[in-house]
Amino acid sequence: MDDEKQIRWVGSAYDDLLAFPKDARREAGFQLGKVQADLEPTDWKPFEAVGAGTREIRIRGASGVYRVMYVAKFEEAIYVLHCFQKKTQATSKQDRAIAEARYRAVARARKEMR
């Protein structure tokens, strides 16, 4: 589909997603496909603490709990900021810091392109 947004992977996000178990990886791909088609993922929540417009896809499977943080508010692409396995109830400071740094890098790169 030509009207689907391109996905741009920030930092190691793509490699981190590839490290997910097969079921979680497949579900993440399906949910990102919905985002590309301008649809809502099945299970998500806003994650504004990382940056304006940031969302978190929540994936629960037999192999664990996984998250995909992304920003889709920009016209040119969906930026996948961070993919990780969740090990505690709250998102760890380290995972939040990684996503925040990548969000700032995207914002900086977009500003330089103007």
All heavy atoms as an XYZ file, in Angstrom:
922
protein
N       0.837     -1.179      0.000
C       0.000      0.000      0.000
C       0.880      1.240      0.000
O       1.714      1.398      0.876
C      -0.902      0.014      1.226
C      -1.936     -1.057      1.222
S      -2.953     -0.867      2.684
C      -3.599     -2.501      2.796
N       0.626      2.118     -0.949
C       1.458      3.303     -1.096
C       1.229      4.343     -0.012
O       2.089      5.157      0.248
C       1.222      3.940     -2.467
C       1.762      3.067     -3.589
O       2.614      2.214     -3.306
O       1.318      3.254     -4.735
N       0.055      4.334      0.615
C      -0.238      5.345      1.619
C       0.213      4.947      3.023
O      -0.008      5.684      3.972
C      -1.722      5.696      1.612
C      -2.618      4.486      1.794
O      -2.140      3.347      1.630
O      -3.810      4.688      2.097
N       0.863      3.814      3.162
C       1.393      3.415      4.467
C       2.630      4.231      4.793
O       3.454      4.505      3.936
C       1.763      1.929      4.472
C       0.574      1.024      4.567
C       0.970     -0.424      4.778
O       2.159     -0.761      4.668
O       0.077     -1.230      5.034
N       2.756      4.592      6.059
C       3.946      5.307      6.497
C       5.126      4.358      6.559
O       4.985      3.192      6.925
C       3.728      5.892      7.898
C       3.046      7.210      7.922
C       3.138      7.777      9.332
C       2.435      9.090      9.437
N       2.503      9.611     10.807
N       6.269      4.899      6.242
C       7.520      4.149      6.359
C       7.867      3.997      7.842
O       7.548      4.861      8.649
C       8.620      4.941      5.641
C       9.989      4.337      5.737
C      11.052      5.246      5.115
O      10.981      6.463      5.217
N      12.026      4.640      4.483
N       8.503      2.884      8.188
C       9.001      2.700      9.553
C      10.490      2.994      9.545
O      11.231      2.479      8.701
C       8.743      1.273     10.078
C       7.243      1.055     10.269
C       9.491      1.041     11.390
C       6.870     -0.315     10.785
N      10.917      3.828     10.469
C      12.340      4.124     10.638
C      12.742      3.662     12.031
O      12.135      4.036     13.024
C      12.618      5.618     10.456
C      12.334      6.070      9.037
C      12.757      7.486      8.799
N      12.374      7.872      7.443
C      12.294      9.119      7.020
N      12.586     10.109      7.846
N      11.941      9.384      5.787
N      13.755      2.835     12.062
C      14.235      2.248     13.312
C      15.341      3.134     13.868
O      16.272      3.486     13.157
C      14.743      0.833     13.057
C      13.690     -0.027     12.433
C      13.441     -0.182     11.102
C      12.724     -0.818     13.110
N      12.376     -1.031     10.912
C      11.919     -1.440     12.127
C      12.467     -1.078     14.457
C      10.878     -2.297     12.450
C      11.424     -1.937     14.781
C      10.644     -2.535     13.785
N      15.254      3.455     15.144
C      16.218      4.343     15.778
C      17.144      3.510     16.665
O      16.689      2.669     17.436
C      15.503      5.428     16.614
C      16.503      6.423     17.188
C      14.461      6.154     15.756
N      18.446      3.775     16.536
C      19.424      3.049     17.345
C      19.354      1.559     17.080
O      19.269      1.114     15.936
N      19.338      0.774     18.133
C      19.336     -0.686     18.011
C      17.922     -1.277     18.044
O      17.771     -2.489     18.215
C      20.167     -1.300     19.148
O      19.548     -1.024     20.401
N      16.900     -0.445     17.862
C      15.515     -0.916     18.014
C      15.200     -2.127     17.132
O      14.563     -3.076     17.585
C      14.529      0.220     17.737
N      15.658     -2.098     15.872
C      15.359     -3.217     14.977
C      16.032     -4.502     15.454
O      15.390     -5.557     15.524
C      15.794     -2.887     13.545
C      15.401     -3.940     12.540
C      14.070     -4.141     12.206
C      16.356     -4.742     11.938
C      13.695     -5.110     11.284
C      15.990     -5.718     11.010
C      14.663     -5.890     10.698
O      14.298     -6.856      9.794
N      17.304     -4.421     15.810
C      18.008     -5.600     16.322
C      17.382     -6.099     17.619
O      17.301     -7.303     17.851
C      19.490     -5.288     16.537
C      20.233     -5.088     15.224
O      19.818     -5.656     14.197
O      21.237     -4.354     15.225
N      16.933     -5.161     18.456
C      16.283     -5.546     19.714
C      14.974     -6.287     19.437
O      14.659     -7.267     20.105
C      16.020     -4.312     20.578
C      17.305     -3.619     21.011
O      18.375     -4.271     21.014
O      17.243     -2.421     21.338
N      14.232     -5.831     18.432
C      12.991     -6.518     18.061
C      13.291     -7.917     17.533
O      12.594     -8.875     17.864
C      12.216     -5.721     17.018
C      10.905     -6.368     16.571
C       9.873     -6.342     17.683
C      10.367     -5.694     15.336
N      14.338     -8.042     16.735
C      14.704     -9.359     16.195
C      15.094    -10.338     17.297
O      15.009    -11.553     17.097
C      15.849     -9.226     15.183
C      15.497     -8.532     13.867
C      16.733     -8.455     12.975
C      14.360     -9.237     13.145
N      15.493     -9.817     18.453
C      15.862    -10.681     19.578
C      14.637    -11.195     20.348
O      14.770    -12.092     21.180
C      16.797     -9.930     20.527
N      13.454    -10.644     20.080
C      12.232    -11.133     20.718
C      11.993    -12.577     20.284
O      12.360    -12.963     19.176
C      11.013    -10.322     20.267
C      10.839     -8.961     20.888
C      11.831     -8.340     21.622
C       9.647     -8.281     20.696
C      11.640     -7.081     22.161
C       9.441     -7.025     21.235
C      10.445     -6.421     21.966
N      11.325    -13.379     21.119
C      10.902    -14.714     20.679
C       9.947    -14.583     19.485
O       9.309    -13.544     19.294
C      10.166    -15.282     21.894
C      10.631    -14.464     23.043
C      10.970    -13.118     22.504
N       9.842    -15.644     18.712
C       9.086    -15.610     17.455
C       7.660    -15.095     17.632
O       7.189    -14.274     16.839
C       9.076    -17.006     16.829
C       8.485    -17.042     15.449
C       8.600    -18.445     14.861
C       8.061    -18.482     13.439
N       8.198    -19.803     12.845
N       6.940    -15.561     18.666
C       5.546    -15.135     18.841
C       5.445    -13.640     19.126
O       4.599    -12.949     18.562
C       4.844    -15.962     19.930
C       5.449    -15.802     21.321
O       6.675    -15.588     21.427
O       4.697    -15.911     22.316
N       6.316    -13.129     19.965
C       6.302    -11.698     20.299
C       6.748    -10.860     19.106
O       6.199     -9.789     18.847
C       7.201    -11.428     21.502
N       7.717    -11.343     18.363
C       8.212    -10.640     17.173
C       7.100    -10.542     16.122
O       6.873     -9.492     15.533
C       9.433    -11.375     16.624
C      10.212    -10.609     15.591
C      11.529    -11.296     15.253
N      11.343    -12.645     14.778
C      11.870    -13.735     15.334
N      12.644    -13.639     16.391
N      11.654    -14.923     14.836
N       6.398    -11.631     15.915
C       5.302    -11.661     14.937
C       4.192    -10.686     15.350
O       3.664     -9.929     14.532
C       4.756    -13.078     14.811
C       3.645    -13.189     13.774
C       3.169    -14.616     13.588
N       4.229    -15.410     12.983
C       4.554    -16.643     13.352
N       3.889    -17.234     14.325
N       5.515    -17.293     12.751
N       3.837    -10.698     16.629
C       2.793     -9.799     17.122
C       3.228     -8.333     17.007
O       2.434     -7.474     16.614
C       2.439    -10.133     18.578
C       1.325     -9.294     19.152
C      -0.020     -9.472     18.447
O      -0.250    -10.493     17.780
O      -0.855     -8.560     18.567
N       4.479     -8.047     17.313
C       4.987     -6.676     17.181
C       4.904     -6.218     15.732
O       4.481     -5.087     15.446
C       6.430     -6.594     17.686
N       5.277     -7.073     14.812
C       5.198     -6.735     13.396
C       3.766     -6.485     12.959
O       3.493     -5.536     12.210
N       2.843     -7.304     13.432
C       1.430     -7.130     13.096
C       0.913     -5.791     13.620
O       0.218     -5.049     12.907
C       0.611     -8.293     13.667
C      -0.860     -8.162     13.417
C      -1.398     -8.369     12.154
C      -1.717     -7.828     14.454
C      -2.764     -8.236     11.923
C      -3.081     -7.696     14.230
C      -3.601     -7.900     12.964
N       1.261     -5.482     14.865
C       0.796     -4.226     15.473
C       1.411     -3.005     14.783
O       0.731     -1.997     14.566
C       1.093     -4.219     16.977
C       0.358     -5.293     17.756
C      -1.160     -5.218     17.618
O      -1.748     -4.151     17.499
N      -1.811     -6.386     17.634
N       2.686     -3.086     14.420
C       3.314     -1.975     13.690
C       2.676     -1.822     12.303
O       2.543     -0.699     11.799
C       4.821     -2.181     13.580
C       5.604     -1.917     14.870
C       7.040     -2.385     14.720
C       5.547     -0.440     15.249
N       2.266     -2.920     11.703
C       1.555     -2.855     10.433
C       0.239     -2.100     10.564
O      -0.145     -1.338      9.672
N      -0.447     -2.289     11.676
C      -1.680     -1.545     11.925
C      -1.380     -0.051     12.036
O      -2.118      0.775     11.483
C      -2.361     -2.056     13.204
C      -2.955     -3.445     13.053
C      -3.542     -3.964     14.348
C      -4.918     -3.379     14.578
N      -5.626     -4.067     15.688
N      -0.292      0.283     12.729
C       0.091      1.693     12.871
C       0.405      2.286     11.493
O      -0.007      3.404     11.176
C       1.289      1.848     13.830
C       1.762      3.294     13.892
C       0.928      1.348     15.229
N       1.108      1.515     10.662
C       1.424      1.980      9.307
C       0.159      2.272      8.503
O       0.142      3.183      7.675
C       2.230      0.917      8.556
C       3.695      0.917      8.869
C       4.419     -0.067      7.987
O       4.229     -1.275      8.107
N       5.242      0.447      7.104
N      -0.882      1.502      8.721
C      -2.151      1.677      8.011
C      -3.032      2.720      8.688
O      -4.209      2.844      8.371
C      -2.868      0.338      7.917
N      -2.466      3.459      9.648
C      -3.161      4.506     10.391
C      -4.292      3.954     11.255
O      -5.334      4.580     11.424
C      -3.679      5.595      9.444
C      -3.855      6.928     10.155
O      -3.173      7.167     11.166
O      -4.699      7.729      9.700
N      -4.076      2.744     11.787
C      -5.012      2.122     12.713
C      -4.385      2.072     14.095
O      -3.169      2.178     14.242
C      -5.356      0.705     12.250
C      -5.992      0.583     10.868
C      -6.050     -0.881     10.447
C      -7.375      1.216     10.857
N      -5.210      1.874     15.102
C      -4.714      1.763     16.474
C      -4.211      0.339     16.731
O      -4.878     -0.626     16.335
C      -5.837      2.057     17.478
C      -6.386      3.460     17.397
C      -5.452      4.494     17.953
O      -4.673      4.181     18.873
O      -5.497      5.627     17.457
N      -3.078      0.192     17.435
C      -2.668     -1.151     17.861
C      -3.717     -1.716     18.826
O      -4.489     -0.968     19.419
C      -1.343     -0.912     18.590
C      -0.901      0.446     18.191
C      -2.133      1.209     17.841
N      -3.734     -3.021     18.978
C      -4.718     -3.672     19.849
C      -4.551     -3.254     21.305
O      -5.518     -2.957     21.989
C      -4.584     -5.207     19.723
O      -4.728     -5.547     18.343
C      -5.621     -5.925     20.552
N      -3.328     -3.220     21.795
C      -3.057     -2.899     23.201
C      -1.917     -1.892     23.257
O      -0.763     -2.230     22.982
C      -2.698     -4.173     23.971
C      -2.587     -3.951     25.473
O      -2.806     -2.811     25.947
O      -2.257     -4.923     26.180
N      -2.241     -0.656     23.592
C      -1.215      0.392     23.631
C      -1.570      1.415     24.705
O      -2.689      1.427     25.209
C      -1.099      1.101     22.280
C      -2.298      1.922     21.934
C      -3.449      1.467     21.351
C      -2.506      3.304     22.184
N      -4.347      2.498     21.208
C      -3.792      3.650     21.711
C      -1.719      4.311     22.745
C      -4.306      4.935     21.804
C      -2.234      5.594     22.831
C      -3.511      5.891     22.358
N      -0.603      2.241     25.031
C      -0.873      3.370     25.914
C       0.062      4.511     25.525
O       1.154      4.287     24.987
C      -0.709      2.996     27.386
C       0.715      2.764     27.831
C       0.777      2.528     29.326
C       2.238      2.460     29.773
N       2.363      2.393     31.209
N      -0.376      5.742     25.797
C       0.507      6.868     25.529
C       1.682      6.831     26.501
O       1.545      6.350     27.636
C      -0.377      8.095     25.771
C      -1.536      7.614     26.558
C      -1.671      6.139     26.328
N       2.825      7.299     26.062
C       4.000      7.341     26.926
C       4.671      8.701     26.771
O       5.814      8.816     26.353
C       4.967      6.197     26.582
C       5.666      5.649     27.790
C       5.187      4.525     28.425
C       6.787      6.278     28.300
C       5.818      4.011     29.558
C       7.425      5.785     29.427
C       6.945      4.650     30.057
N       3.904      9.749     27.103
C       4.334     11.138     26.921
C       5.586     11.490     27.730
O       6.256     12.463     27.409
C       3.194     12.095     27.291
C       1.938     11.916     26.461
C       2.042     12.490     25.064
O       2.717     13.513     24.862
O       1.424     11.911     24.155
N       5.896     10.718     28.765
C       7.089     10.993     29.568
C       8.355     10.919     28.716
O       9.349     11.582     29.001
C       7.183     10.020     30.739
N       8.321     10.135     27.656
C       9.474     10.003     26.753
C       9.536     11.193     25.808
O      10.600     11.729     25.522
C       9.383      8.674     25.962
C      10.350      8.667     24.796
C       9.639      7.499     26.888
N       8.382     11.615     25.302
C       8.301     12.736     24.377
C       6.889     12.819     23.825
O       6.164     11.818     23.817
N       6.506     13.996     23.377
C       5.145     14.216     22.871
C       4.834     13.252     21.733
O       5.614     13.112     20.797
C       4.996     15.654     22.407
N       3.700     12.576     21.848
C       3.262     11.662     20.795
C       3.815     10.253     20.889
O       3.493      9.406     20.063
N       4.625      9.983     21.896
C       5.188      8.641     22.047
C       4.114      7.689     22.566
O       3.332      8.026     23.450
C       6.389      8.636     23.017
O       7.370      9.537     22.533
C       6.995      7.252     23.156
N       4.086      6.499     21.978
C       3.166      5.449     22.396
C       3.946      4.163     22.642
O       5.033      3.990     22.120
C       2.117      5.192     21.321
C       1.146      6.326     21.149
C       0.166      6.015     20.068
N      -0.950      6.927     20.098
C      -2.075      6.726     19.424
N      -2.223      5.638     18.682
N      -3.051      7.585     19.488
N       3.316      3.297     23.405
C       3.930      2.019     23.741
C       2.957      0.904     23.366
O       1.837      0.873     23.863
C       4.221      2.006     25.242
C       4.820      0.740     25.757
C       5.030      0.796     27.262
O       4.023      0.761     28.012
O       6.181      0.885     27.672
N       3.389      0.023     22.465
C       2.605     -1.169     22.141
C       2.924     -2.205     23.214
O       4.098     -2.455     23.510
C       2.955     -1.719     20.746
C       2.575     -0.711     19.664
C       2.254     -3.059     20.509
C       3.055     -1.094     18.274
N       1.883     -2.782     23.772
C       2.063     -3.776     24.832
C       1.778     -5.166     24.274
O       0.705     -5.408     23.728
C       1.146     -3.444     26.005
C       1.416     -2.026     26.504
C       0.685     -1.647     27.747
N      -0.755     -1.594     27.561
C      -1.591     -1.150     28.494
N      -1.133     -0.742     29.660
N      -2.885     -1.127     28.264
N       2.758     -6.048     24.428
C       2.646     -7.410     23.899
C       2.815     -8.388     25.057
O       3.828     -8.350     25.759
C       3.731     -7.663     22.819
C       3.544     -6.671     21.663
C       3.682     -9.110     22.339
C       4.721     -6.587     20.738
N       1.810     -9.236     25.225
C       1.873    -10.282     26.252
C       1.782    -11.619     25.536
O       0.887    -11.829     24.736
C       0.706    -10.144     27.223
C       0.756     -8.911     28.069
C      -0.500     -8.814     28.950
N      -0.524     -7.590     29.702
C      -1.001     -6.433     29.249
N      -1.508     -6.356     28.034
N      -0.984     -5.356     30.007
N       2.734    -12.491     25.841
C       2.716    -13.802     25.219
C       3.198    -14.857     26.184
O       3.545    -14.563     27.329
N       3.245    -16.072     25.701
C       3.705    -17.184     26.525
C       5.160    -16.988     26.952
O       5.586    -17.469     27.994
C       3.556    -18.489     25.753
N       5.902    -16.241     26.144
C       7.335    -16.063     26.406
C       7.650    -14.830     27.245
O       8.810    -14.558     27.528
C       8.088    -15.996     25.081
O       7.525    -14.988     24.258
N       6.634    -14.048     27.631
C       6.895    -12.885     28.471
C       6.106    -11.660     28.034
O       5.165    -11.739     27.256
N       6.529    -10.524     28.560
C       5.880     -9.242     28.299
C       6.890     -8.353     27.584
O       8.025     -8.201     28.040
C       5.419     -8.592     29.619
C       4.799     -7.235     29.381
C       4.432     -9.515     30.343
N       6.448     -7.766     26.469
C       7.347     -6.979     25.619
C       6.716     -5.633     25.297
O       5.494     -5.488     25.331
C       7.655     -7.738     24.319
C       8.350     -9.039     24.593
C       7.627    -10.194     24.856
C       9.738     -9.100     24.651
C       8.254    -11.377     25.168
C      10.376    -10.285     24.962
C       9.634    -11.417     25.219
O      10.265    -12.596     25.535
N       7.572     -4.666     24.996
C       7.119     -3.326     24.654
C       7.828     -2.821     23.402
O       9.015     -3.103     23.195
C       7.415     -2.348     25.797
C       6.709     -2.695     27.100
C       5.209     -2.498     26.965
N       4.507     -2.684     28.208
C       3.844     -3.783     28.540
N       3.827     -4.814     27.738
N       3.200     -3.851     29.681
N       7.085     -2.053     22.602
C       7.637     -1.377     21.431
C       7.222      0.082     21.560
O       6.038      0.406     21.490
C       7.091     -1.972     20.112
C       7.612     -1.184     18.907
C       7.461     -3.443     19.991
N       8.187      0.976     21.784
C       7.901      2.408     21.892
C       8.131      3.058     20.540
O       9.158      2.833     19.907
C       8.795      3.058     22.937
C       8.405      2.747     24.336
S       9.283      3.827     25.473
C       8.711      3.192     27.017
N       7.174      3.876     20.147
C       7.263      4.498     18.823
C       6.598      5.869     18.832
O       5.837      6.208     19.742
C       6.601      3.613     17.767
C       5.099      3.544     17.889
C       4.289      4.377     17.115
C       4.483      2.678     18.783
C       2.902      4.335     17.235
C       3.113      2.627     18.902
C       2.325      3.465     18.125
O       0.960      3.430     18.252
N       6.888      6.641     17.788
C       6.236      7.932     17.562
C       5.696      7.907     16.137
O       6.456      7.660     15.198
C       7.221      9.111     17.721
C       6.522     10.433     17.458
C       7.860      9.105     19.083
N       4.399      8.163     15.975
C       3.778      8.147     14.650
C       3.232      9.514     14.257
O       2.591      9.644     13.224
C       2.669      7.101     14.608
N       3.483     10.539     15.058
C       2.879     11.853     14.801
C       3.536     12.609     13.660
O       2.968     13.571     13.148
C       2.903     12.708     16.064
C       4.283     13.204     16.459
C       4.206     14.125     17.647
C       5.560     14.748     17.927
N       5.464     15.791     18.929
N       4.715     12.192     13.247
C       5.407     12.898     12.178
C       4.915     12.402     10.827
O       4.669     11.210     10.635
C       6.917     12.712     12.305
C       7.461     13.200     13.618
C       8.153     12.343     14.460
C       7.269     14.511     14.032
C       8.653     12.781     15.677
C       7.757     14.956     15.253
C       8.450     14.087     16.082
N       4.784     13.316      9.893
C       4.196     13.007      8.595
C       5.019     12.015      7.782
O       4.480     11.168      7.077
C       4.031     14.309      7.806
C       3.196     14.165      6.566
C       2.953     15.510      5.919
O       2.404     16.396      6.595
O       3.319     15.654      4.745
N       6.343     12.096      7.887
C       7.206     11.327      6.984
C       7.399      9.869      7.388
O       7.723      9.037      6.543
C       8.586     12.009      6.841
C       9.473     11.911      8.080
C       9.213     12.951      9.159
O       8.230     13.721      9.060
O       9.998     12.993     10.108
N       7.231      9.533      8.660
C       7.535      8.158      9.074
C       7.052      7.872     10.489
O       6.746      8.780     11.258
C       9.042      7.911      9.002
N       7.043      6.584     10.794
C       6.863      6.099     12.163
C       8.269      5.795     12.671
O       9.014      5.053     12.030
C       6.016      4.810     12.184
C       4.620      5.097     11.637
C       5.970      4.210     13.587
C       3.891      3.856     11.179
N       8.616      6.359     13.791
C       9.939      6.134     14.364
C       9.814      5.150     15.521
O       9.140      5.448     16.514
C      10.547      7.441     14.861
C      10.888      8.399     13.745
C       9.960      9.325     13.289
C      12.133      8.355     13.126
C      10.269     10.191     12.250
C      12.452      9.222     12.089
C      11.508     10.134     11.662
O      11.812     10.984     10.629
N      10.434      3.985     15.384
C      10.445      3.001     16.475
C      11.664      3.335     17.330
O      12.807      3.244     16.884
C      10.499      1.554     15.951
C      10.562      0.583     17.123
C       9.285      1.258     15.085
N      11.397      3.761     18.562
C      12.438      4.255     19.444
C      13.136      3.152     20.232
O      14.350      3.196     20.428
C      11.855      5.267     20.435
C      11.134      6.465     19.834
C      10.468      7.283     20.933
C      12.091      7.313     19.024
N      12.350      2.187     20.722
C      12.928      1.196     21.634
C      12.037     -0.038     21.685
O      10.811      0.080     21.736
C      13.049      1.829     23.022
C      13.845      1.039     24.020
N      14.927      0.274     23.682
C      13.709      0.915     25.363
C      15.427     -0.293     24.785
N      14.691      0.092     25.804
N      12.647     -1.213     21.669
C      11.953     -2.494     21.816
C      12.640     -3.239     22.952
O      13.857     -3.369     22.949
C      12.058     -3.311     20.523
S      11.396     -2.483     19.071
N      11.851     -3.721     23.900
C      12.474     -4.373     25.054
C      11.500     -5.326     25.734
O      10.292     -5.232     25.555
C      12.977     -3.329     26.064
C      11.893     -2.417     26.603
C      11.307     -2.673     27.830
C      11.479     -1.294     25.889
C      10.321     -1.839     28.338
C      10.494     -0.461     26.385
C       9.920     -0.728     27.613
N      12.081     -6.242     26.517
C      11.268     -7.135     27.339
C      11.064     -6.457     28.676
O      12.007     -5.925     29.270
C      11.951     -8.488     27.545
C      11.090     -9.426     28.366
C      11.644    -10.841     28.455
O      12.765    -11.109     28.054
N      10.840    -11.743     28.986
N       9.854     -6.474     29.134
C       9.525     -5.847     30.405
C       9.663     -6.889     31.511
O       9.100     -7.970     31.421
C       8.102     -5.302     30.346
C       7.821     -4.338     31.438
C       6.817     -3.324     31.004
C       6.586     -2.389     32.173
N       5.385     -1.650     32.073
N      10.428     -6.538     32.533
C      10.691     -7.506     33.606
C      10.066     -7.102     34.931
O      10.013     -7.893     35.858
C      12.201     -7.678     33.763
C      12.850     -8.221     32.498
C      14.314     -8.504     32.724
C      15.074     -8.788     31.530
N      15.089     -9.770     30.699
N       9.612     -5.846     35.038
C       8.991     -5.367     36.269
C       7.675     -4.675     35.921
O       7.392     -4.420     34.749
C       9.912     -4.358     37.006
O      10.128     -3.239     36.137
C      11.231     -4.986     37.388
N       6.902     -4.332     36.938
C       5.615     -3.668     36.720
C       5.800     -2.305     36.040
O       5.115     -1.971     35.094
C       4.899     -3.499     38.074
C       3.468     -3.046     37.944
C       2.567     -4.098     37.331
O       2.832     -5.283     37.415
N       1.495     -3.662     36.704
N       6.750     -1.527     36.532
C       7.013     -0.199     35.961
C       8.102     -0.309     34.897
O       8.967     -1.179     34.969
C       7.455      0.757     37.062
N       8.060      0.604     33.922
C       9.119      0.649     32.908
C      10.390      1.128     33.598
O      10.373      2.121     34.330
C       8.732      1.610     31.768
O       7.515      1.128     31.190
C       9.809      1.688     30.713
N      11.494      0.424     33.385
C      12.734      0.754     34.077
C      13.263      2.119     33.646
O      12.996      2.594     32.541
C      13.796     -0.316     33.810
O      14.305     -0.174     32.498
N      14.021      2.750     34.548
C      14.627      4.046     34.235
C      15.546      3.928     33.030
O      15.627      4.838     32.208
C      15.405      4.571     35.441
C      14.522      5.037     36.563
C      15.340      5.563     37.735
C      14.433      5.975     38.871
N      15.184      6.458     40.025
N      16.241      2.802     32.913
C      17.156      2.595     31.790
C      16.384      2.552     30.466
O      16.779      3.195     29.494
C      17.959      1.315     31.976
C      18.907      1.049     30.812
C      19.638     -0.269     30.951
O      19.464     -0.999     31.912
N      20.458     -0.580     29.962
N      15.293      1.809     30.414
C      14.498      1.733     29.182
C      13.897      3.091     28.839
O      13.877      3.497     27.678
C      13.401      0.672     29.297
C      13.963     -0.739     29.222
O      14.842     -0.983     28.374
O      13.522     -1.593     30.005
N      13.435      3.806     29.837
C      12.878      5.138     29.605
C      13.962      6.090     29.091
O      13.744      6.849     28.150
C      12.238      5.681     30.880
C      11.415      6.907     30.614
C      10.610      7.440     31.791
N      10.905      6.897     33.089
C      10.066      6.139     33.789
N       8.903      5.804     33.292
N      10.390      5.708     34.973
N      15.153      6.006     29.681
C      16.270      6.875     29.266
C      16.686      6.595     27.818
O      16.981      7.530     27.060
C      17.453      6.699     30.211
N      16.710      5.324     27.438
C      17.057      4.963     26.051
C      16.035      5.570     25.095
O      16.395      6.200     24.094
C      17.121      3.427     25.882
C      18.351      2.873     26.608
C      17.139      3.033     24.407
C      18.357      1.353     26.747
N      14.754      5.391     25.391
C      13.694      5.920     24.522
C      13.745      7.445     24.464
O      13.598      8.033     23.387
C      12.327      5.439     25.010
N      13.995      8.100     25.606
C      14.071      9.565     25.627
C      15.233     10.066     24.779
O      15.081     11.028     24.017
C      14.232     10.067     27.066
C      12.971      9.960     27.895
C      13.211     10.243     29.375
O      14.352     10.541     29.785
O      12.229     10.163     30.139
N      16.390      9.430     24.902
C      17.564      9.849     24.123
C      17.304      9.671     22.632
O      17.672     10.538     21.816
C      18.791      9.052     24.560
N      16.660      8.604     22.253
C      16.368      8.355     20.840
C      15.304      9.329     20.329
O      15.366      9.771     19.187
C      15.960      6.901     20.627
C      17.146      5.964     20.849
C      16.775      4.524     20.713
N      17.947      3.675     20.943
C      17.878      2.361     21.045
N      16.724      1.733     20.921
N      18.981      1.660     21.260
N      14.351      9.676     21.173
C      13.346     10.671     20.783
C      14.037     12.007     20.512
O      13.757     12.661     19.493
C      12.306     10.820     21.895
C      11.169     11.748     21.532
C       9.977     11.246     21.018
C      11.272     13.125     21.695
C       8.926     12.078     20.680
C      10.229     13.974     21.355
C       9.062     13.439     20.858
O       8.030     14.275     20.507
N      14.933     12.412     21.409
C      15.670     13.675     21.211
C      16.498     13.628     19.931
O      16.577     14.615     19.202
C      16.565     13.975     22.415
C      15.788     14.440     23.641
C      16.689     15.003     24.730
N      17.740     14.100     25.144
C      17.618     13.177     26.092
N      16.472     13.043     26.735
N      18.629     12.396     26.413
N      17.097     12.472     19.633
C      17.903     12.336     18.410
C      17.022     12.502     17.166
O      17.429     13.158     16.194
C      18.612     10.983     18.390
N      15.818     11.929     17.188
C      14.888     12.075     16.064
C      14.494     13.542     15.915
O      14.517     14.098     14.811
C      13.630     11.186     16.253
C      12.523     11.575     15.287
C      13.995      9.722     16.096
N      14.143     14.196     17.019
C      13.732     15.607     16.973
C      14.867     16.476     16.433
O      14.636     17.365     15.607
C      13.305     16.072     18.360
N      16.083     16.214     16.872
C      17.255     16.977     16.415
C      17.484     16.759     14.912
O      17.688     17.708     14.167
C      18.481     16.559     17.229
C      19.653     17.478     17.141
C      20.736     17.198     18.197
N      20.972     15.788     18.478
C      20.646     15.164     19.616
N      20.042     15.825     20.589
N      20.890     13.895     19.784
N      17.428     15.515     14.472
C      17.649     15.199     13.046
C      16.567     15.844     12.177
O      16.862     16.358     11.088
C      17.677     13.690     12.845
N      15.326     15.836     12.649
C      14.246     16.454     11.877
C      14.433     17.952     11.782
O      14.151     18.554     10.751
C      12.882     16.142     12.531
C      12.483     14.679     12.419
C      11.096     14.432     12.964
N      10.131     14.829     11.945
C       9.337     15.885     12.029
N       9.378     16.667     13.084
N       8.493     16.171     11.052
N      14.903     18.583     12.868
C      15.139     20.018     12.865
C      16.252     20.387     11.887
O      16.155     21.379     11.174
C      15.493     20.472     14.280
C      15.456     21.983     14.476
C      15.740     22.351     15.916
C      14.468     22.231     16.735
N      14.633     22.729     18.109
N      17.285     19.562     11.833
C      18.409     19.826     10.929
C      18.022     19.649      9.465
O      18.615     20.262      8.594
C      19.579     18.896     11.260
C      20.240     19.218     12.582
C      21.237     18.167     13.029
O      21.481     17.178     12.279
O      21.782     18.321     14.137
N      17.009     18.830      9.178
C      16.588     18.576      7.805
C      15.763     19.738      7.231
O      15.623     19.858      6.033
C      15.777     17.283      7.714
C      16.615     16.043      7.912
S      15.660     14.514      8.019
C      14.698     14.582      6.542
N      15.239     20.590      8.094
C      14.412     21.706      7.615
C      15.227     22.794      7.018
O      16.302     23.105      7.219
C      13.590     22.294      8.759
C      12.450     21.376      9.127
C      11.534     22.066     10.086
N      11.022     21.060     10.999
C      10.596     21.336     12.209
N      10.631     22.550     12.674
N      10.122     20.406     12.975
